[in-house]
Amino acid sequence: MSTLVSLLLVSVTLLACRRYGVRSILPFAAIPALIYVSGIFGGPDFMLIAAAPFIGLLAGHQLERDRPYGQVIAAAALPGLVMAIPFLVDLMSGVGQDPEFADQVAAQFGAAGFDMIEGEEYRAEAQALTLEIMYRLKPAVFIISALLTAVLGYRLAWSVAPKLDLALPVAPLVQYWRLWDTLIWGFVTATAIALLGTGAIRDLALNIMFVIAMLYGVQGFALARHFAKRMSVPVYLELLFYGSLMLSPGLGVLFLTGAGLMETWFDWRRLSHRREPVEEESQN
């Protein structure tokens, strides 16, 4: 429910910015954040809801400045970084894990059927390791959530805009989506620090590495879509391929991320020196 509310708030805020201007909408966009700060509602779910209007607001601001789609989404995802800061501070200060968070992970283990695995010691070690990883990657999860909310919220606003006589630039088709080539060096640097560093610096680098890896996973998905379209693969076979990746999510993510990373050097789609095609330049 919180995800749906967040998407609606992003779309409504973005459309309102296009209609009335960013400055006029700013006071209204701050209302959910003020409610969150007041303590009336709390928790990670409402944190994303509180940040959602600012995601739409930043997207609207970038559109007013005629920024390209990539910069619009990058700027719109900045509230995710703001949400991640308290958790980064906790990691750097050595604050322990939240007991409530540990209980949630334990419940997820039970729902996934891990209670059926023989060997209580093995289950305990697996749960402890998963809990540790999830705790250290919480900042990255908030940033990725903000990015996903920005992308989907923009798409929802774009689909509604014509009915309101508003214009939103069309996002590039998925098969033409590509990261900036220089981002690979951020990934390489973050990976090196995560492997060689210690303490807070290692945790920060690990979160940066995880965020960039997920982005390259999306680029790998775009690459798969490109070849599926190029070879006229039937939709049901394409869905079967994605379904097989989901059966082993760890390997599936590694496969897509690896493909996305490799394209930085091999440029299989020949997109590095040409403008990203879109369905149309704008929509009225």
N, C-alpha and C positions, 0 to 999 in steps of 0.2 A: 504493500500500500504506500509506504514512504517513497518508493521509487517512482510510482505513478504520480504522486503528488508533486514530487520534485520536477518531473518532466513537464507537467502542466504549468508549474510556476515559471520554469525557464521559458516556455513557449509564450505564455501570456505576457511576461515581462518584456521579452524581445519584441513581440508585436506591438505592445504599448509604446516601447521606445521608438519604433518606426513611425507610429502614429503621432505621438505627442512630444518626442524628444527625450533624450537621456536625462537631462536635468530635471524635467518635470516628473519623471517617474522615480527618481532617486529616493525621495522620502518614503514612498510606498514600498519600495524594495527593501527598505531597512526594517520594516515591521516584523517579519519572521525572525530576523536576527536579534532584535530587541526582546522578543518573547523568549528566545532561547537564553539570552544573557540573563534575563530576569529570573530564570529558574523555574518558570511555570511548566515548561516541558523540557526534558533533557534526554540524554542518550545519543548514541551515534546516529540513529535513524533520523531524529529530528535535527541533528546537526546538518545533514545534507539538505533537508527541507529549508533550514534557515539560510543556507548558502545558495540555494537554487536561484532566487531572484537576482543575486549579484552575478551569477553565471550569465543569465539573460541580459543583465545590464551591461556587462563588459562586452558581450557579443554585439549588442546594439551600438555601443561606443565605437568599436572597431569598424562596424559597417558605416557609421557616420563619417569615418576617416577614410573610407574606400579601401580598407585593407583586404587582401586576398583571404580566401577561405581558411587556409592553414593558420594564418596569424589570428584570425577571428577565434578559432577553436582554442589555440594555444593561450590566448589572453583570457578567454572565457573560463578556462580550467584553473586560473590562479586561485580562486577560492578553495580549491582542493589543497593547494599548498598551505594556505592559511589554516585549514582544518588539521593538516598534518603537523604543524609546528608544535602544539602542546605534546603530542606523542613523541616527537623528536626530542623535545626537552626532557621528557621522562626517561627516554633511552640514554641520553647523555648524562643525566643526573643519577642514573642507576636505580630509579624507582622500580619496585617490583611489579609483578603482574597483578592485574585486578582480579580478585577472587571470583567476581561475577563473570568476567570474561572466561576464566578457567572452567566455570560451571557450564557456560554456553558451549565451549569446545567439547566438554565431556558429553553433553547432550547430543551434539552433532555426531560424535563417535558412535553413540548408541543407536542413533537413527540410521547411520550408514551400515550397521550390522557388525561393527568391530567387537561387540560383546560376544559374538559367536565364535571368535577366533580362540583357539586353544592356547593356553599359556598366559597366565595372569601377568607374569613379569614382562613378557613380550608386549602385551597390550599396554601396560603402564609405560614402558619405554617409548613405544610408538606415539602414545598420547602426549607424553612429556615433550618429545621432539617436535611434534606438530604444534603444540601450544607455544613452544619457544619460537618457532619460525613465524607463526601467525602474529605473535606479539611484536616481534622485531620488524615485521613488514606492514604493520598497521598504517604507518604514514603513507607508504606506497599505495595501499588499498584505497585510501581517501583520495589520493591524486588521480588514480585510475577511475574511481567512481565519478569524480568531477568531470574528467575527460569524456567518459561514456555518456554522462548526463548532458553535457554540452552538445555532443554530436547528435544524440537522439532528440534532444529538445529543439535543436536547430531544425532538424528534419521535420519534426511535427509542426513547428511554426511555419516552415516553408509550404507545407501541404495546406495549411489553413489560410495563409496570406492572400491568395487570389479571391477568396470569398469576402475578404475585408478590403479589397481594392488596395492592397499593399504589395510592395515589391521586395523580394529577398533574392540575392544571388544564389544560383543553384550550386550545390556542392558537387565536386568531381565524382564521377561514377566510381564505384568501389574498385573496379579492375584497373583504374588509372591512378589510384591513391598511392603516394610515395612519400617517404620521409626525406628530410633534407640530408644530403650525403654527409655533411659535417657532424651529424649526430653520432655517427659510428665511433668517433674519437671520444665522445663522452662515455659511450658504453665501454670502450676499451679501458679508459682511465678508471672508471668506477669499478670495473671487474678486477683490475689490478689492485686497487686499494682495498677492495672487499676481501681479496685473497691474502694480501700481505699486511694489511693494517690491523689495528687492535682497537678495542673499546668503542667509543662514540664515533670516531672517524670511520671505522669499519661498518658500523650500523648505518651511518648516513650513506656511505658508498653502496651498501647492499640495497638500500631502498631506491637509490638512483638507478642502479643496475637493473632492478626488478621492473621499474616503470618503463625504462627504455626497451627492455626485453619484451614486455607486453606490446609495446608499439611496433616492434619488429615482427611480432607474431601477427599483428593485424596486417602488416605489409606482406607477410607470407600468405595470409588469406586472400589479399588482393591479387597476389601473383597466381594463386590457384584459380581464382575467378577469371583472370585474364586468359589462361591457357584453356579453361573450360569453354569460354566463349570462342576463342580462336579455333578450337578443334570441334566446335559444335557438339559438345558433350550433352546428352540428354539431361534434363533437370533431375530426373530420379536417380541417375548414376552419380551426379554431382552431390546430391543430398546423401546418397549412400556413402560416398567418400568422406563427407564431413561427419556423418554418423559414426563411421569406423574410427575416426580420430577421437570422437567424444567417448568412445568405449574405454580408451586409455588416455585420459586427459593429460597426464604428465608427458607421455610420449608425443601426443598430438601437439601440445604447446611447443615442445622442443623441436618437432619437425617444422612447424610453421615459422617459429622464431629463427631456426637455422636457415630456412629458405629466404626469409626476409633479409637476414644479415648477408647471405651470399650475394643477393641481388645488388647490394651496394657496390660490389666490385664487378660483377658480370653484366649488370644492366640488361637482363633478359628481355624486358619490355621496351627497351630503347626510349626511356622517358626522361633521362637526365638532362637532355638539351632541348626539350620541347615543352610547350605549354600543355597543362593538363586539360584534356577534353572534358566538356560537360554537355549535358543534354541540351541546354540552351543557356545563354548568357544571363538572362534574368527572366523573371516571371511577373506578369502584371495581374 
